[in-house]
Amino acid sequence: MNIQKPHLIFSVVLAALLSFSVAEAQLSETDQACLGCHQMDQSIKFGSGETLSIKVNANDIEKSVHRIIGCSTCHGFTADNHPQRSYKSKKEFSSLSARKCMQCHDTKKNKIHEKLIRESATTTTCTDCHGSHNVRRVRELAKGNQYCLTCHSKELEVHYKDGHRERAMVDEAALNKSVHKNLSCVDCHVMVSPEDHPVRQFQNKRDFSMVMAENCRRCHFDKYSRTLEGIHFKLLTQGNAKAPICSDCHGTHAIASARKDKLANAQRCEQCHKDIYAIYAKSVHGAALINENIEDVPICSDCHKAHDNAGPHTANFRISVPQICAGCHAKKEIMQKYGLSTKVVDTYLQDFHGVTMKFYKQFGQTDKQIAVCIDCHGVHNIVRVKNQSAAVVKQHLLKRCQKCHTDATANFPDSWVSHYEPNIKKAPMVYLVDLGYKIFIPFMIIGLLLQIVLHLWRYAVNR
Amino acid sequence: MYTANREYIKRFGPGRIIEHWLNAGVFVLLVITGLAQKFHGYDISQWIILLFGGIDTTRVVHRYSGIALGILTFQHILVASFGILFSRWQPSMIIHLKDFRDAVDNIRYYLGLSEHPARCDRYDYKQKFEYWGVVIGGMLMVATGLALWFPTVVTRLLPGQLIPVAKALHTNEALLAFLVIVTWHIYNAIFSPEVLPLDTVIFTGKISRERMVHEHPLEYERITGIKLPPHHEGHAAAEEAGTPSS
């Protein structure tokens, strides 16, 4: 909608420039006199030791909007009056030179200019963005993101009310690597545009980040609406500003796909959940990710979910645990890589605990407690059961059993045939009883049915 | 006390009639609440469990029905033992060699290899088979059920592997009992053309003379003293000659 206007202005300016350059390509005699010396390769030295070339490219001046005002308007020198001056540094030189701009240009019209000059006139100068001899409107110098980067690639600072200062510089390389590289700055920074850059004051950086994160939902509404169910959003609404917002996990200018790098993703959570991450890092899952870079293992968000993370202390979360674990442990294509059985989920679901859990879930009795995967295997500290001696496993298991079966004794853990279908080796007695009945029941029932048929037949014959 | 001109003969007293009612009721409850757990994946099971108010209440009903079955079985054994030992009851439920011969004879008769069915006494071999199935199966179910109810108590002294074994026994034996009852018992008590629409003896306590003569000829002869026409070839009729019941 606003695209047409700058275009129009730009074309008019361009047309005017072209017509001028045809008609009056020549500079005034006075200016020619200046260039007489300043077209030679010379430089001046500042007190700081910096040097600056004082060679002026005539071509730059001829193309600039300032070609008609003459060198002396800005520099104050004439061919007759050219006093020797010395400056401490390049920056001092350019900031003092920039004061001349204000003779003609009303800096108060543009609020961001006014603020820059007021707060950091010595560090940020007009020429930083607009150029000197080739002075242009920034809009003519750059388009799109480059327009913003004209200033924001420079050493700028933003000041917050709490006194904190921060660089407002944007790393262009990081921006171009991000998933948002094809977006414009103004797609996220909705309050500003090439026409208008209001000065906004935020109490602190967190306030600014929170306001900015509101803009993510303009595109990612699905994710946003899921966060409404999440514990982090709940904490935010309760006034906890430390609770994470979009940019805390996804980053800002260097925003990257969260799925690409699982370890980096998990480490985002570590920022706040250090203790848990340390436990996770030692678990079979965490160690595989961190030490072996195996990405099949779950990271925080695989179990807890990213956006609609309702928190693990809800009854609904507990009861959904078997389903979460089944997400990987029932998948052959993942499990066979590591020689793990996919029967673990079914054997659980067919057992006392699993059946009970299923009915609690089905009838919405989520307030009731029954053992799910994590009660025996642990949560963040899940370890490998294979390679460990049966006695150690049993000893650990007993402690876990005792959480619910408080009167359980040493023999008790054996009453769980573990995640095996009973077979002659693992649970011979169970296997033989099952086998016996598998043969005996059909034998018995078929026999009785045959007798019934015979009886009926005899009865029919007798009549 | 038998009198010759009656059409019906008394077979069961109120004790046995009530016992059957109770056993049947408890059995139905146990089967409904138990099989719904065994076959928990089916819609009907889920409907039943919901009807009972969830898995926990279903289990509570199942367990207390199990206790009722235990009490019924226990008192039956006690009453029968005392009756036999002190009241001179006839141990008519004891399985004899003759019962196996009767089974073979009956099948020969069904197949047309023999002219007449087996001649049975107070309880025929089918009834004895069912009776012992209920008594022994009941004890097995009660024992394994208690082990599943109190696994921590059992494993205090016994190995832990017994719990899954108890579960295997309990669940398989339950299925067997259920299938035997729905095929064999329901056929014999309802659908058999000889009793259709219902064998009322266990409810009324009396049996018709006609059925008595037909199904329990040896007992009929013994208590009436009437010698039935000798249509029984093969084995000796007087094998089980006992004293008439008073």
Interface residues (C-beta under 8 A of the other chain):
Chain A: V355 T356 K358 F359 Y360 Q362 F363 Q365 K368 H405 D407 A408 T409 N411 F412 P413 D414 S415 W416 V417 P422 A427 M429 V430 V433 D434 G436 Y437 F440 I441 M444 I445 L448 L449 Q451 I452 L454 H455 L456 W457 R458 Y459 V461
Chain B: Q37 H40 Q46 I49 L50 G54 I55 D56 I107 Y109 Y110 L111 G112 P151 T152 V153 T155 R156 L158 P159 G160 Q161 L162 I163 P164 V165 K167 A168 L169 N172 E173 L175 L176 L179 V180 T183 W184 Y187 S192 P193 E194
